[in-house]
Amino acid sequence: GRHLNIPGCFRCRDRWNGQNPMSDAAESYLDVNRWSVPSRGSFARWGLLLATMGVLYGPTLGRLFKDWLHNPDYSHGFFIPPIAAAYLWRKRQILRSLPIKPANSGLAVALLSQVIFIVGYLGADLFLERVSFLILMAGAILYFAGWHALRQVGIVLLLFLLAIPLPGVVFNSVAGPLQLAASYMAERLLDVLGIPVFREGNLLQLNHQTLNVTEACSGIRSLATLITGGVVVGYFLPSRWWLRPVFVLSSIPIALGVNALRVAGTGVLGQAWGEKWASGFLHLFSGWVVFVFASCLLLGEHQLLQRWFGSGDVQRKGDL
């Protein structure tokens, strides 16, 4: 009858020293499908991708760099690249051990990013153009490496998102209520100190001066930086699903409170020593002082949460 022609390597197990050759093949497969030294093909794919992204997004990223340079509200953007590099270096062992499971859904994400880019380009909306770059990065990671890799580096994309200036409509809708809130809180503080004050909107009328709580004094400038710092510092909190968002959101009342304190302090200086002491260099310097104070409050809150809910030094497998 007919019989199977089995190769000799499978008939003679002693040639494999008693080991199953299929287990070696499985181990080789697992080794290949993990983050290892990239091959020439992967270098070529990533190189082509980066070159294409450079051509598409070079002008967009150049304007973003100029915004970081000239817009004080987002000057913290210069700190994001080194922070992201430090985070990825810290995660290097975990990233190398991740299984590579490419997801075809990454192509859909990449296509969506280009639709957003075209809409932003035609509508002269820089925010959409810049956000589409991050969505494209997410799609590329998802397509080439899979969901596990995207979950690990998602916090890096979030940090870069926080460094993108908001559209003017959104910025004004946020800055307006912050101006009114800071004006109201400053009025209450001046009342407590016994200084007569009359508030009309964001204007504070004192005996010898009028304080105009502008966007720079509303807390919006320190708020953007404090939220970014809250995301970075909050990563080291104990892994509870609700703790980190609460910590990040707590930067909002901190920014409002310290800026209201700054406005009230400006009023006190003006009443005591004249209006010239409440403007110029001292006013600018007070902005740095209150920001440092707000950062200390945020770090102090971090230490309290660590003490109450456990150590944040445990190595994490996930991200924010």
C-alpha positions in Angstrom: 0.0 0.0 0.0 0.9 3.7 -0.1 2.9 5.0 2.9 4.1 8.4 4.0 7.6 9.4 3.2 8.6 11.0 6.5 11.9 12.8 6.5 14.7 11.2 8.4 15.1 14.1 10.8 11.6 13.4 12.2 12.1 9.6 12.3 15.4 9.8 14.2 14.8 11.7 17.4 18.3 10.9 18.6 19.7 13.3 16.0 17.9 16.1 17.9 19.3 15.0 21.3 15.8 14.0 22.4 14.3 17.4 21.8 11.2 18.1 19.7 12.2 20.2 16.7 8.7 21.8 16.6 9.3 23.4 20.0 12.5 25.0 18.6 10.5 26.4 15.7 7.9 27.8 18.1 10.5 29.5 20.2 12.1 31.0 17.1 8.7 32.3 16.0 8.2 33.9 19.4 11.7 35.5 19.2 11.0 36.9 15.8 7.7 38.3 16.9 9.1 40.4 19.7 10.9 43.7 19.8 14.4 42.9 18.8 17.2 44.3 16.6 15.4 45.7 13.6 16.1 44.1 10.3 17.0 46.0 7.1 13.4 45.6 5.9 12.0 47.2 9.1 14.6 50.0 8.9 13.5 50.6 5.3 9.8 50.7 6.2 10.3 53.0 9.1 12.7 55.2 7.1 10.2 55.5 4.2 7.4 56.3 6.7 9.5 59.0 8.5 10.5 60.5 5.2 6.9 60.7 4.0 5.8 62.2 7.3 8.7 64.8 7.1 7.5 65.9 3.6 3.8 66.1 4.7 4.3 67.6 8.1 7.5 69.5 7.9 5.9 73.0 7.6 3.2 72.1 10.2 5.8 71.1 12.8 7.9 74.1 11.9 5.0 76.4 12.8 4.4 74.4 16.0 8.1 75.1 17.0 7.6 78.8 16.3 4.5 78.8 18.5 6.4 77.2 21.4 9.0 79.9 20.9 6.7 82.9 20.7 3.6 81.8 22.6 4.2 81.9 26.4 1.1 79.8 27.0 2.8 76.8 25.4 6.5 77.4 26.0 6.5 74.1 28.0 6.4 72.3 24.6 10.2 72.4 24.5 10.3 70.1 27.5 8.1 67.5 26.0 10.7 65.8 23.6 13.3 65.2 26.3 10.5 64.0 28.7 9.2 61.6 26.1 12.7 60.3 25.4 13.3 59.7 29.1 10.0 57.9 29.4 10.8 55.6 26.4 14.2 54.9 27.8 12.7 53.9 31.1 10.3 51.6 29.3 12.9 50.1 27.0 12.9 46.6 28.6 9.1 46.4 28.5 9.0 47.6 24.9 11.6 45.0 23.9 9.6 42.2 25.5 6.3 43.1 23.9 4.9 40.7 21.3 4.7 42.3 17.8 1.1 41.8 16.7 0.4 44.2 13.8 -3.2 45.4 13.5 -4.7 46.2 10.2 -6.9 48.8 11.9 -3.8 51.0 12.0 -4.4 51.6 8.3 -7.9 52.9 9.0 -6.5 55.2 11.7 -3.8 56.5 9.3 -6.4 57.2 6.6 -8.5 59.0 9.2 -5.5 61.2 10.1 -5.0 62.2 6.5 -8.7 63.1 6.1 -8.3 65.3 9.2 -5.1 66.8 7.8 -6.8 67.7 4.5 -9.7 69.3 6.3 -7.3 71.3 8.5 -5.2 72.3 5.5 -8.2 73.5 3.4 -9.7 75.2 6.4 -6.4 76.8 7.5 -6.8 75.1 10.9 -3.4 74.4 12.3 -4.8 72.5 15.3 -6.3 69.9 13.0 -3.1 69.6 11.0 -1.0 69.0 14.2 -3.5 66.6 15.7 -3.6 64.6 12.5 0.2 64.1 12.9 -0.3 62.4 16.3 -3.2 60.3 14.9 -0.9 59.2 12.1 1.8 58.2 14.6 -0.8 56.2 16.5 -1.9 54.5 13.3 1.7 53.6 12.3 2.5 52.1 15.7 -0.8 50.2 15.6 -0.1 48.8 12.1 3.5 47.9 12.6 3.5 46.8 16.3 0.0 46.4 17.6 -2.2 47.5 20.5 0.3 46.5 23.2 2.9 48.9 21.9 0.3 51.7 21.4 -0.8 51.3 25.0 2.7 51.6 26.3 3.6 54.8 24.3 0.2 56.4 24.5 1.2 58.7 27.3 3.9 60.2 24.9 1.3 61.0 22.3 -0.8 62.6 25.1 2.0 64.8 26.2 2.6 66.1 22.7 -1.2 66.7 22.4 -1.0 68.9 25.5 1.7 70.9 23.8 -0.4 71.8 20.8 -2.0 75.3 21.1 -5.8 75.2 21.2 -7.9 76.9 18.5 -8.7 80.5 19.2 -12.4 79.8 19.7 -11.7 77.1 22.3 -9.0 79.2 24.0 -11.2 82.2 24.3 -14.1 80.1 25.7 -11.8 78.8 28.4 -9.9 82.0 29.1 -13.1 84.1 29.6 -14.5 82.1 32.5 -11.0 81.8 34.1 -10.7 85.6 34.0 -14.0 86.1 35.8 -13.2 83.3 38.3 -9.7 84.8 39.1 -11.3 88.3 39.4 -14.0 87.1 41.8 -11.5 85.2 44.0 -9.1 88.2 44.1 -12.0 90.4 45.1 -12.9 88.1 48.0 -9.2 88.0 49.1 -9.0 91.8 49.1 -12.2 92.0 51.1 -10.8 89.7 53.7 -7.7 92.0 53.9 -9.9 95.0 54.4 -9.1 96.7 51.1 -12.1 98.4 49.5 -12.6 97.1 46.0 -15.4 97.2 43.4 -15.5 94.5 40.7 -17.1 94.9 37.3 -16.5 91.8 35.2 -12.7 91.3 35.1 -12.0 94.9 36.3 -11.1 95.5 39.9 -11.4 99.2 41.0 -9.4 100.1 44.0 -8.8 103.5 45.6 -5.7 104.4 43.6 -5.7 102.0 40.7 -7.7 99.7 38.5 -6.6 96.1 38.0 -7.5 94.5 34.7 -7.4 90.7 35.0 -6.2 89.8 31.5 -5.8 86.4 29.9 -2.2 86.2 31.2 -3.4 86.8 34.8 -6.4 84.4 34.5 -4.4 81.3 35.1 -4.6 80.0 31.5 -0.9 80.3 31.0 0.1 78.3 34.1 -2.9 76.0 33.7 -1.6 74.5 30.4 1.8 73.9 31.9 0.4 72.5 35.2 -1.8 70.0 33.5 1.1 68.8 31.5 3.2 68.5 34.6 0.3 66.8 36.3 0.2 64.1 33.6 4.0 63.5 34.0 4.0 63.5 37.8 0.7 61.6 38.0 2.2 58.7 36.1 4.2 57.8 39.2 1.1 57.6 41.4 -0.3 54.2 42.6 -2.2 52.4 39.9 -5.8 53.3 40.6 -8.1 54.1 37.7 -9.6 57.2 39.4 -6.5 58.6 41.2 -4.5 59.9 38.3 -7.4 61.8 36.5 -8.3 63.4 39.8 -4.7 64.4 40.4 -4.5 66.0 36.9 -7.8 67.8 37.3 -6.7 69.2 40.6 -4.2 71.4 38.8 -7.2 73.6 37.6 -8.2 74.9 41.1 -4.5 75.2 42.0 -3.8 77.4 39.0 -6.9 79.5 39.7 -6.1 79.9 43.3 -2.5 81.0 42.9 -3.3 83.5 40.2 -6.1 85.0 42.3 -3.5 85.3 45.0 -1.2 87.1 42.5 -3.9 89.5 41.5 -4.8 90.3 45.1 -1.1 90.7 45.9 -0.8 93.2 43.1 -3.6 95.1 44.6 -2.0 95.2 48.0 1.3 96.4 46.6 -0.5 99.1 44.6 -2.4 100.3 47.7 0.7 100.3 49.9 3.5 101.6 47.7 1.9 103.0 44.6 0.9 101.7 41.2 4.5 101.5 39.9 5.2 98.7 42.4 2.3 96.7 41.0 3.5 96.7 37.4 6.6 96.2 35.3 9.3 93.8 36.5 7.7 93.0 39.8 4.4 92.0 38.1 6.3 89.8 35.7 8.4 88.3 38.5 5.3 87.5 40.6 4.1 85.4 37.7 7.2 83.1 38.1 6.8 83.1 41.9 3.2 81.9 41.8 4.0 79.3 39.2 6.7 77.9 41.4 4.3 78.0 44.3 1.7 76.1 42.3 4.2 73.5 41.2 5.2 73.0 44.9 1.5 72.5 45.8 1.1 69.9 43.0 4.2 68.0 44.2 3.0 68.2 47.8 -0.4 66.7 46.7 1.5 64.0 44.9 3.4 63.1 48.1 0.2 63.0 50.1 -1.5 60.7 47.6 1.5 58.4 47.6 1.4 58.2 51.4 -2.3 57.6 51.5 -2.7 55.1 48.7 0.6 53.3 48.6 4.0 53.6 46.9 4.2 54.8 43.3 7.6 53.1 42.8 6.2 49.8 41.6 7.1 49.0 38.0 4.1 49.4 35.8 3.1 47.2 32.9 0.6 49.7 31.5 0.5 53.4 31.1 -1.6 56.3 32.1 
